[in-house]
Structures are given as structure tokens and as C-alpha cells.
Amino acid sequence: MFAPRDPDEYLLDSERRVIRVRLHWACLAWDVFEAVALLAVAVMISYLLPPSMWLLQNILWYAALFVVLRFAYVVLNWWVERIVVTDQRMMMTTGIITTKVLMMPITKVTDLTYERPIMGRLLGYGTMIVESAGQIQALNRLSYLPKAEQVYDAISELVFGDKDAQKARFSMIKAQRLAKRKPMVG
């Protein structure tokens, strides 16, 4: 009841999911550094304070607890955020308390740009810039995208590829899935 919906629940029966990913763990690097640094400062200050300043130490440890809870919230938010690309649209679901669904039809995509910095090459992520028909969309810049080359290739195929071949491939996949669901007779 309180858990965010699975992104696949937003898909139509006529849609075929091509990609489903969450952002690369490297997007949490600054938050990890920040939390560790603030906790280290709290421990150091607590160690240096005399025992007679117990009120200040309590306040300091409540602040450290707040840092840990904030970091847990950031990680949980990263965990539930998903990017889904289907044969008809791109979609991103975010949010723990308030779920937000961002969507852009594949037919609106006019240009794709793919960037991969040095750290992205080492850790396996990249950035994809999606341009649409003269508008800034909610999904215009996807940073920390894991396996960005595969995502770029798949979206390029959907946008600029042969539509008839895609439909034939989708109908074959659908037929195979239906055949697997039928119970064996005899």
C-alpha cells in the first residue's frame, strides 16, 4: 500500500518494454562523501569536547543522526527511481512519499547526444541528452545512466530504425510469450 508502484504497472498492454534501469550507483558518490565527512567531524568534535558539555554533545549526536537519516532517504530515493524505455515512450518514475512519473513519447525525440566522461568509462555510466521538437522535456538530460551505450543504441533503433521490422519482432515476442503461457494438453 505504501510502497511505490512498479514502473511496469504504468505500461499499456500494447507496449513492449525495451529497457528498465536505475541510475548508476556513482550518482551517490557525493552524498556518501558528505555523510562520511559530516559524521567524522561530529566524532572529532565530540572527542574534543569536555564531558561537562554534555548538552552540546547530545545536540551534536542528534545532528549526526539527522545526517544518517538523510543519507538513508537519498539512497532509498535512488533505489526506487527507475528509467523505462518502451517501444512507444520513455518514462522515469521517482519518489518515495510522492510518486512522480515523467514521460515523453518516442515519436517526439528528434536528436540524441551521448556523453561519456573518463569516470564514466571507468565506472560504466554515461549521460544521454534527448532533444525533442523544440521543447525542453522532463527527460532531456539523463545523467549517470548505466550501460549508456546499450541504452543509446536501443533508443536510436526505436527512433530512427525500421518500424516494420520492430513491429514484426514485437509480434513474434508476443506470440512466444502467449505460447509459453498456454497449458499443455494431453
Secondary structure as the mmCIF struct_conf table of DSSP 4:
data_model
#
loop_
_struct_conf.conf_type_id
_struct_conf.id
_struct_conf.beg_label_comp_id
_struct_conf.beg_label_asym_id
_struct_conf.beg_label_seq_id
_struct_conf.end_label_comp_id
_struct_conf.end_label_asym_id
_struct_conf.end_label_seq_id
BEND BEND1 ALA A 3 ALA A 3
HELX_LH_PP_P HELX_LH_PP_P1 PRO A 4 ASP A 6
HELX_RH_3T_P HELX_RH_3T_P1 PRO A 7 TYR A 10
BEND BEND2 LEU A 11 LEU A 11
TURN_TY1_P TURN_TY1_P1 ASP A 13 SER A 14
STRN STRN1 ARG A 17 VAL A 21
HELX_RH_3T_P HELX_RH_3T_P2 TRP A 25 LEU A 28
HELX_RH_AL_P HELX_RH_AL_P1 ALA A 29 LEU A 48
BEND BEND3 LEU A 49 LEU A 49
TURN_TY1_P TURN_TY1_P2 PRO A 51 SER A 52
HELX_RH_AL_P HELX_RH_AL_P2 TRP A 54 VAL A 80
STRN STRN2 ARG A 82 THR A 86
BEND BEND4 ASP A 87 GLN A 88
STRN STRN3 ARG A 89 THR A 94
BEND BEND5 ILE A 96 THR A 98
STRN STRN4 LYS A 100 PRO A 105
HELX_RH_3T_P HELX_RH_3T_P3 ILE A 106 LYS A 108
STRN STRN5 VAL A 109 GLU A 115
HELX_RH_AL_P HELX_RH_AL_P3 ILE A 118 LEU A 123
TURN_TY1_P TURN_TY1_P3 GLY A 124 GLY A 124
STRN STRN6 TYR A 125 SER A 132
BEND BEND6 ALA A 133 GLN A 135
TURN_TY1_P TURN_TY1_P4 ALA A 138 LEU A 139
BEND BEND7 ASN A 140 ASN A 140
STRN STRN7 ARG A 141 PRO A 146
TURN_TY1_P TURN_TY1_P5 LYS A 147 LYS A 147
HELX_RH_AL_P HELX_RH_AL_P4 ALA A 148 PHE A 160
BEND BEND8 GLY A 161 GLY A 161
HELX_RH_AL_P HELX_RH_AL_P5 LYS A 163 ARG A 181
BEND BEND9 LYS A 182 LYS A 182
HELX_LH_PP_P HELX_LH_PP_P2 PRO A 183 MET A 184
#
